[in-house]
Amino acid sequence: MSLIEAIVLGLVQGLTEFLPISSSGHLRVVSAFFGWPDPGAAFTAVSQIGTELAVVIYFRQRIWAILSTWTRSLFVRDLRGDINARMGWYVILGTIPIVVLGLLLEDQIESVFRDLRLVALNLIIFGVLLGVVDRYSRKHRELEDLNVPRGMAFGMFQALALIPGVSRSGGTITGGMLLGFKRKDAAEYAFLLALPAVFGSGVYKLTDIGGDEYAGWGATLVGTIVAGVVGFVVIAWLMKFISTHSFMPFVYYRVGLGIVILAMVSWGVLDPQGGAESQAGRGEIVAEEEGPAGEAPETGSAAEPSTAPSPEPTEPAAPPAESEETPRIDPTTGWEIDPHSGLPRNPATGLLHDPDLGMDVDYDRETGLATNPMTGERYDPVPVG
């Protein structure tokens, strides 16, 4: 992943993490739109650490009150009825659903759940649900009205955010308003409830950064810093906005974006799988359909006795020579490697992809030179492998 990709995706993460429009869904969509490989669940989880640090800074007084009061209440019985002590337990209990489901569904989260069609449908469905709940629910409760059942219910709604397109803040806030909490109180508890889950997920995924992951350490660090800075600005704005406005602007945006994504997938502009895993799958399908190079498929007439002269026995000798032309697959992106340039070809754009730059490039077959799309300079690309 190039630094430009990291900055763009970090900006997207920071802008969308706290708004009820799904940050993970936007990361998938933006990557697919620019023809970049899926940044992966690891990059998403780790970059969210930056936005949660913004939560810690913004709600620092409240968080300190919760931590200090909850800790002292373990030894001082009189403090156990304090809202801050109780909030500590509610956050712990409310985190259990997303931790359990996250571990059980880890494989699906990193593969099936990242299909752009599913992301689009979730944007639409949960956007409409957010609008209906915001419009018709009776919002009369405050954080002091939290109890164990309500805290656990918040946690169940937060667990929906494991599926890209639902939105962690959107799902949790929707659940909070459905339970009768005011917009600002539901949002505040949603952000506090996310802290253990996001930090835990980020730390858990740290070991996945680098290696076979598309995003390396440098790009992930840059994306995390950008996400944190932008996230702080967004959370400060949102808390003021929802004090006097409804969530309807976000509902309209979610529904509109979902429709656009579905349309672009239907028209073939976006690949619904759009990442390294899906491209590898396509390459495998092509290989299976072709079979051993040069081998003719069997026909139903093969079993019938034939009176026609049999072909010369020397003709089948061609397969071994043709097998050398079997397309090579780039192990990082899963895309077929162009034999002339040695670079993988992005199936979504049809252009060659330079892993060193982390972006698609124009390639001149006559000169063997590629053009850097950012600087316009022509250079000799380094073949993959």
N, C-alpha and C positions, 0 to 999 in steps of 0.2 A: 504494500500500500504506500503510495506517495504521500508527501507532506500535504500536498494540495487536497487530496482525498480526505486525509485526516482532519484538516481544518474545516472542510465543508461538512463532513459528517459530525464533527464535534459541535459545529454551529447548529446543525439540525437537531442534535441531541439536546443541547441547551435550550433551544427555542421551544421544543415540543415536549420535554419531559414533564413539566408541571401543567401545561395546558391539557385539557381532556381530549387530545386528538391522537394519542399513541406515538410515542417517540420511536419504539422499535419498528412499528409499521412504516414510519417515515424514513428511517434508515434503509429499510428494504427497498422502498419505492425510489428514493433518490439514487441509490446504488444502481438499481436496474435501469433507471432513466438515462443515466450517464454511461451505461454499458460497463460499469465496474462490477467485479465479482461481489457476491454477498459478503459484507464485512464479517458476518458470523456472529453467533450468540456470545462468544467470548468478548469480542470488541464492544458489543452492546452492553454487556454486563459490567465490564471494567470501566467504560466511559461514564456509566451512570454513577460511579463513585464521585466523579467531579460534581455532578449536579446535587448529589446528596450532601456533599461538603457545603454547598450553597445553602441547603436547608439548615445544617448545623449552625452556620454563621447567622442566618436570618432569624432563626428561632432559638438562639443561644441562651437567652434568659429562661425561656420556658423549658428547654431541654435540661439546663443545669438544675432548675427547680425539681424536675421529675427525677433526675438521677440522684440528687442529694437527699430528697425527701424519701424516695423509695428505699435507698440504702439504709437510712437511719430508721425507717419504719420496721426493718427486719429485727431491730433490737429494742425500739421504743414503741410499745403497743398503742399509745395515744395518737401516734402519727398515722396509723393504718387507715383511718377514715378520711384522711386528707386527699383531695382530688389528685394531687401530684403523685402521691404514693400509689393510689389506685390506678392512675394512668400508666405507671410503670408496669403493673401486672397486665393491664388491658393490652398494651403494646406487645408484651411477651406472648400472651395467649393468641392475640390476633395475627401473630407472625407464623404460628404453627401451620395453618392450612397451606400457605404458599411454599413453605419449606418442604412439607411432605409431598405435595403435588409436583413441585419443581424437581425433586429427586426421582419421583416415579415416572415423570413424563419427559425426562431430560432428552432422550433420543428424539422424541416427536417435536420438542421445542426447537431443536437444531435442524430439523428436516421438514417434516410434513406441515407443521404449523407456519412455516415461512413462505408458503405458496401465496403469491400475490392475489390470487382470486379469493382465498380465505381472508387475507388482510383486508381486501376491499369490502367483502361482505360484513366483516366485523366492524369496520368503520361505519358502515351504513346502519346496521342493526343496533349497535350499542349507541350510536349517535342519536337515532330516533328514540331509544329508550331513555337516554339522558334528557332529551327535550320533553318527553311526556312526564317523567318524574319531576323535573324542574317546574313544569307548568302546573301540575295538579297535586303534588304532595303538600301536606301541611307541615311547613317548616317552623317548628316552635321549640325544639330542644337545643340545648347548648352542651358544651363538653362536660359540664358538671352532671349532666343526666346520663353519662355513660355508665354501663354496668357490664357484667360478664357476658350475658347473652348478646348484647348489642356490640360489644367489642369483638366477639367471635364472628358475628354477622359481618362486621366491617372486614374482618380478615378473609372471609369467604369471597367477598366481592373483590378484594385485592388480588386473590389467587387467579381471577380471570385474566389478569394482565400477563400471565404466562403465554397467552396467545397474542402474537403481534396483531395490532389493529384494534384491540379492545381498549387499551390505555389504562395504566396503573392508576393515575389520578382520576381519570374519567370513570372507571369502574367503581373505585372506592367512594368517590363523591356521590355517584348515582345511588349506591347502596346506603350511604349516610342520609341523603335526602329522603330516600324511601323509608328509612327508619324515623323520619321526622326531624332531623337535624338541620339547622340553618346552613346556608351555603358556606359561609366563612368558617364555621365550626367544623363542618364536614371536611372542608379542604384542609384545614390545619391538622386535624387528626389523620387524614389520609397521608399527608406529608410526613408526620411523625411516625406513623405506622410503617412507612416504607423504609425507614432508616435501617433497622436490623436486617431486613430481607435483602435490600440492595447492597449494603456493605458486605453481608455474608456471601451473596452471589458473586460480587466482584472479586472478593478474595479467593473464592472457590475456583473462579475461572482464570485467575492469574497464571496458573500453571499451563493453561492452554495457549497463552499468547506466545507467538513465535513458532518455531517448528513448522508444522504443516499448515498453521493458520495463515490466512491471507494478510492479516494485520500484524506487523511486528511490534516490538517494544517501543521503538521510537515514535511510530505513527500513533500507537495507542496512547502514549503519554501526552502527545500533542493534542489529540482529540479530547482526552479527559480534562486537560487544563482549559481548553476553549469552552467545553461544555459547562465547566464549573463557573467561569466568569459570566457567560451569557445566561446561565441558569439563575444566578443570583438576581440579575436585572429582571428576568421574567417573573420570578416568584414574587418579588416586591410589587411589580405592576399588577399581577393577577389578584393578589390579596386585596388591593384597593379596588380593582375593577368589579369583583363579585360582591363587594359591599353594597353597590348601587345598581348592578346590572345582572341580567339572567345569563344562562349559558347558551342561549339560542344562537348567537353568532358562531359558536363552535359547532353546534349541531348542523347548521347549514353548511359549514366548511367540511365537516366529516362526510356528510351525505354526498356533496358535490365531488369531493376527492374520490370517494369510493366508486361513484359512477364513472368518473374519468378513467380510473385504473381498469375497471372492467371493460370499458370501451377499448382502451389501448391494448389490453390483452387479447380481446376478440379480434381486433384488426391486425394483430401480429406485431404491433410496435414494441410491446414488452413481452419478454419471456416470463411466464408465470412462475417458473422455477428459478430462472435468472441467476444462478450462482454456480460455483465450482461443482457442487454435488450433482446438480441437474445436468450440467453439460457433460459430466463424465458418464452419466446414465445414457445420454443421447449417443455418445460415442460407442458405448457398449452395444446399444441397439443396432447401430449401423454395422458394427463388426459381426453381430450375430446374424443379421439379415444377409450379409454378403457371404458368410461362411468362409471356408478356405478359398483364397483368391483363385479365380478361374474355374472353380468347381461348379458345374451346371446343376441346377435344382432337379430333383427327381420329378418325373411326370407319371400320370396314371397309366400311360401306355407302356411303361417300362416292363411291366409284368407280362405283356402280351407277346406271343411269338411273332417275330418279325421275319418277313421274307425279303426285305430290302437289303442291299449289300451293307455289311457292317463297316463303320468308318475305319480308316487306317489306324493301326494300333499306335502309331507314333504321335498322333494329335494330342492325347492327354498329357504329354510330357511338358506342356506349357505351365501348369500351376506352380511348380517350385520357383520359376523365374518371376512370376507375377506376385508371389507372396511377399517379395521384398517391398512392394509398393503399398503394403498395409499402412494406413495412416497412423502416425505417431500421436500420442496424447500427452499433453502437458500435465504432469502430476499435480501442479499447483491449482490450475483453473479447471482442468478436465476438458479443455478445448483441443481440437485437432491442430497439430502443428503444420504450418505451411512448409512444404519441402524445399521451396526455393529460398525463402528468407530464414527459416528456422525459428520463426515466431509463431505463437498461437493465434488463431483467428477467432475473433469475438463473433459468435453466431448471431448475436442480437443486432450488431451494427454492420457486420461483414468486413470490418477493418481488422488489420493485424494489431495485436496488443503487445506492447513492449513492457515486460515485467520490471525492467530497471527504472523506467519512467512511471510505471503504474497507470498507464493510459493508452488508449488507442492511437495509432499513428498512421499516416499516409506512407505508402511504400512504393518506390519506383523499381519495377522489375529490371528495366534496362540498365540502370546505374547501380542497383543493389543498395540504394540509400533510402533512409527513412527521414521523415520531416517531423521535428518536434512541434506539436500543436500549440505549445505555450510560447516558444521563442521564434518559431519559423525556421530554425537552423536545420540543415540537412546533415545527417551523420550516418555512420556505418553501424547498424544495430548488432548487438551480441546475440547470437542464436541461443535458444533454450537447450540446455543439456549438452 
